Amino acid sequence: QVQLVESGGGSVQGGASLRLSCAASGRTFSYYAIGWFRQAPGKEREFVAAINWSGGNTFYADSVQGRCTISRDNAKNTVYLQMNSLKPEDTAVYYCAAQNGDVRYYYTEASAYEYWGQGTQVAVSS
């Protein structure tokens, strides 16, 4: 089992940048592929980005492609989501999630992940 804790959220103006962190504890972190999801008020949770166990493969939602970068440091048991050129529509609670093994073909679906963090709030004003 792995425990996940997100941090790095905040309130920023449009165009700003934030770096979210997902710190893991428990089982060997490198066994897990990691995804980031977000959920805005009144909306369903949606996929943002994912990274495989080594960091060699990354995946992004169309809505953040080119503005976000997911990376990981297995020595620090941490995954990062660098978000640039933030827009008001990026406002949401951001969650990281872990799936045992490599990235599954249905990695954009929440059901692909076994473990979830509590989330960190990102608010972007215009």
Residue pairs with C-beta under 8 A, 6 or more apart in sequence:
1 26
1 27
1 115
2 24
2 25
2 26
2 27
2 29
2 32
2 98
2 115
3 24
3 25
3 26
3 115
4 22
4 23
4 24
4 96
4 97
4 98
4 115
4 116
4 117
5 22
5 23
5 24
5 25
5 117
5 118
6 20
6 21
6 22
6 23
6 94
6 95
6 96
6 117
6 118
6 119
6 120
7 20
7 21
7 23
7 120
8 18
8 19
8 20
8 21
8 120
9 18
9 20
9 93
9 94
9 120
9 121
9 122
10 18
10 121
10 122
10 123
11 123
11 124
11 125
12 18
12 86
12 122
12 123
12 124
12 125
13 124
13 125
13 126
14 86
14 87
14 88
14 124
14 125
14 126
15 85
15 86
16 86
16 124
17 82
17 83
17 84
17 85
17 86
18 82
18 83
18 86
18 122
19 80
19 81
19 82
19 83
20 36
20 80
20 81
20 83
20 94
20 96
20 120
20 122
21 78
21 79
21 80
22 34
22 36
22 78
22 79
22 80
22 81
22 96
22 117
23 76
23 77
23 78
24 32
24 34
24 77
24 78
24 79
24 98
25 77
29 74
29 77
30 53
30 54
30 74
31 53
31 100
31 101
32 53
32 98
32 99
32 100
32 101
32 115
33 50
33 51
33 52
33 53
33 98
33 99
33 101
33 102
33 103
33 104
33 107
34 50
34 51
34 70
34 72
34 79
34 96
34 97
34 98
34 99
35 47
35 48
35 49
35 50
35 51
35 96
35 97
35 98
35 99
35 107
35 112
35 113
36 47
36 48
36 49
36 50
36 70
36 79
36 81
36 94
36 95
36 96
36 97
37 45
37 46
37 47
37 48
37 94
37 95
37 96
37 97
37 110
38 45
38 46
38 48
38 90
38 92
38 93
38 94
38 95
38 122
39 45
39 46
39 92
39 93
39 95
39 119
40 89
40 91
40 92
40 93
43 92
45 95
45 110
46 61
47 61
47 107
47 108
47 109
47 110
48 60
48 61
48 64
48 68
48 81
48 94
49 58
49 59
49 60
49 61
49 64
49 68
49 70
49 81
50 58
50 59
50 70
50 103
50 107
50 108
51 57
51 58
51 59
51 70
51 71
51 72
51 79
51 103
52 58
52 102
52 103
53 74
53 101
53 102
54 74
55 71
55 72
55 74
57 103
58 69
58 70
58 71
59 103
59 107
59 108
60 68
60 70
61 108
63 89
64 83
64 90
67 83
67 84
67 85
67 86
68 81
68 82
68 83
68 84
69 80
69 81
69 82
70 79
70 80
70 81
70 82
71 79
71 80
71 82
72 78
72 79
72 80
73 79
73 80
79 96
81 94
81 96
83 90
83 122
86 122
86 124
87 124
88 124
88 125
88 126
89 124
90 122
90 124
91 122
91 123
91 124
92 121
92 122
93 119
93 120
93 121
93 122
94 119
94 120
94 121
94 122
95 116
95 117
95 118
95 119
96 116
96 117
97 110
97 113
97 114
97 115
97 116
97 117
98 113
98 114
98 115
98 116
99 107
99 112
99 113
99 114
100 114
104 112
106 112
